[in-house]
Amino acid sequence: MALEICANSFASAIAAQNGGAQRIELCENLNEGGTTPSYGTIKKVRETTQIKVYVLIRPRAGDFLYTREEFEVMKEDIVNCKALGCDGVVIGILDAEGNVDIERTKELVNIASPMGVTFHRAFDSCNNGLQALEDIIHCGCERILTSGMKNTAFDGRVFLKELVEKAANRIIIMPGSGVNEDNISELMIATKAQEYHTSAKTPVKSMMKYQNPSIQNMGELVEVSNEDTIRRIVKLINN
């Protein structure tokens, strides 16, 4: 059993390690579904942590249909991650019809090698989940992060179980989205998955003593992965 923490900052990455997680998916802008973190963030996290670090390669929020220029940005980001000693990257590219973009996915997997590659929840936007499963395996990815094509992994637990069975150990199926300490035990029973993904984040009040009363929702709260929550989830997985 393994737990991956979706870490939206350096502080979240440290909480993931201290809480006992096995891997970090490092990103920024989590409220927009996550985008690629800065070079400085990646470097600092890689230098400071000992657990596995996978970096989200997503040049913008929104859909997963990328222009030629955006695709070039993704390739450069993967090269940077490799140079910094990261363990893997997290990608997801579709065509306009909702199929996995096999050619581009293969190219990114080849550039990333020997790093590992996770195909993220772009999978959940595909037009045919079982076909997408086979396409992603064909591309050489080692893992799929998915909510079972529903808003949350708990809602998608029936299809997640089917994906685990269809994968037949050819690729890892990792449930994610809405996974927490209240539902992970039931998800483990329902899906039989061996890896799980959560942000375990909690709002933390800003340490600023001054806040402009004329401006709302600017810097009042920061969301950070919670070390104690991670530790409790790890305990549930281990039990």
N, C-alpha and C positions, 0 to 999 in steps of 0.2 A: 504494500500500500504506500502511496506517495501523495503528498499535498503540495500543490503549487500555489504560491501567493501572487496575485496580480498587484504588483507594487508600483504605485504612482509617483514615487519619490525616493530619495536616498533614505529618508527616515523610515518609510514603509519597508524598504529592502532590509534594513537592519532589524526591524521588528519581525520580519519573516524568518530571518536566520535565528534570532534569539528565541523565537517561539517554537522552533523545531521543524519548520517546513523543509522540504528537500530541494525545492527549486523556486526561483523567482521568475515571473514574467514581468520584465521591466518596461514601463510605459509612462506616458504623460497624458493629461486631458482625459482622465478616466470617465468623467461625466459625459463625454462625447464618444464613448466607445473605445477610447485609447488611441494615441498616436505615438510615433517614434520619439523617444526621449532624446535630450540633448547629448552631444558628445561628452560634455563634462560630467553629466549624470552617469552615463554608462561607464566612463573611466573610473570615477570615484567608487561606484558600486562594485565594479570588478576588482579593484585594488583592495577593497575593505572586507568583502565577503568571501567565505569559503564554500558556500553551497552553490549549486548550479545557477547560472544566470542566462536566461533566454531573453532576447530583446525583441519587442514588437516592431515590425517593419511595416509601418502604415503612414504614408506621407500626409494624410489629411483625414478628417472625419467624413462621414457620408457613405456612399456606396463603395463597391469593390471593383469598379470598372475604371481602370487607370489609363491615362494618356501615355504617349511615348515618353514625354518628359518626366512624368511621375514615376514611370517604371525605371527610368535611368537613376532617379533619386533613390529608389529602393535598392537598386544594385550597389550604389555607392555606400549606402548605409550598412549593407551587409558586409562589404569589404572592411569598413571601419570596425564593425563588431568583431570580425575575425582577427584584425590587427590588435585589438584590445584584449584578446584572449577570452572572449565570451564562449559559453558552451553551446549556444544555439540561437536560432532566430525563430520568430513567429510570423507567418505570412498568410496571405489569402487573396487570390485574384480570380475573378469571374469574368465571363464574357457577357455581352448584352442580353443573352437569352437565359442567363442564370445557370450556365454550365461552368464547371471548373475550367479555367484557362490553362490547359495542359501544357502547351508549349512554353508559356511564360513561367509557370510554376516549376517545370523541369529546369529551366534556365537558372532560376533563383536557388533551387536545391543544389545544382552543380556549383554555383558561385559560393554557396555557404559551406560546402564540404571542406573539411571533415566535421564541421559543426552539425549538430542535430537541427531538424526542422519540424516545427509544429504548424499545422494548417489550422487557422483560427476560426472564429464563428462566422466568417464568410460562408462556411459550410451550411449554416442555418438559413442562408438566403438562396441556396441552390434550388433548382426546380425539381430535382429528383435525388433524394438523399442517398439511396442505395447505389445509384450510378456514380454519384459524387464520391462515395466511399471507395469504389473501385478505381476511379480516376486518380484520387489522391494517393492511394497505395501504389499505383503505376508510376506516379511522379517521384516516388522515393521518400515521401515524408514519413516520419516515425510516429506521428501522433496527430489526432484530431481533437481540438477543443470544440465542444458542441453542447447546446442545450436540448438536443433532440428535436430541433426544428420548432421549438416552442419558445415562449418568452422566458421561461425559466427551466432549469434542468429538472426540477421536480415535476413540472407540467409535462415535460417530455420524457419522463422516465420509462414509459413503455417502449418508445422508439429507441431510446438509449440502450435498453436491454437487447433489442433486436440488432442494433449496430455492433454491440459487443460480441454477440453470437456470430454475425456475418463476418466480422473482422477476423475471427478465428486465429487470434494471435499474430496476424500479419501486420497489424498496426494497433497502436494504443488508442482507445476511446476514452477521453477525459471529460466527464461532465463538468459544466461550468455555467454560471449565471444563476444568481439567487441561492447558491450553495452556502449553507451556514450551519452552525452547531445544532440548530433545532431540527434540521431535515437530513443531515448527512448520513445518519445511521440508517434511516429508511431508504435513502438513495442507494447506499451500499447493498442493502438487501434486494432492492428492486432491480438494480442494473447489473450487479456483479462486476462493475468497473474496478480497476486497480489504482487509478489515479483520479484526483479531484482538484478543482480549481476554484479559488475564492479570493476576494479582495480583503475580507475580514476588516473592512475599514470602519472607522468611527469618526464623527466630527470632533475636532479639537479647537477650543476657543483660542483666538489669537492672543498673543502676549502683548500686543500693542496697547499702551495706556491711553492713547488718543485715537478717537474715531470721528471723522467728520460727520456730524449729525445730519447734514444735508445729502449725504450719499449713503445708500443702502446696499447691502450684499457685496461689499468690496473689502475683502480681507478679514471679515469678522470670524469666519470659521475655516479651518483647514481639515481635509479628510485624510486620515493616516491609517494604515493597517495597524490593528491593535495586537500587541504581543500576547496579551493574556487570552484573547479570543482565539488566536492561532494555536496557542498551547492547548486550549481545551479541545479544539477540533482535532489536533494531532492525537490527543489522548483517546478521543472517540474512534479514530481510525485504527489506532494500535490495539484497541480493545475488541 
